């Protein structure tokens, strides 16, 4: 599909090397057939990378298509190649998707925000029972 020169496949990346991996990346691609809530996608989003992945499992809860990243159906190699080319050739779109991805992780997965939301829910249940 003419994209071989656009990416580097590293395989598993150790925890010690992971930050440097994300810092030197422009796009994170996970063409998976089955996932629950992949930590690698969350990490890539937190690093401000646009994500190209499949719309399986919990991934659509993390990424809205064309908002924080690009989604395609599992096995659709033509769509995957097109999406990689699209982002490789459009720095502005990569930056916009990556910025929104990081914002989504900051807003929805920030531990302090989570604790505040949880506290609010617990307090509202307690008030309703009194």
Secondary structure, 3 states (H helix, E strand, C coil): CCCHHHCCCCCCCCHHHHHHHHHCCCEEEECCCCCCCCHHHHHHHHCCCEEEEECCCCHHHHCCECCCEEEECCCCHHHHHHHHHHHHCCHHHHHHHHHHHHHHHHHHCCHHHHHHHHHHHHHHHHHHHC
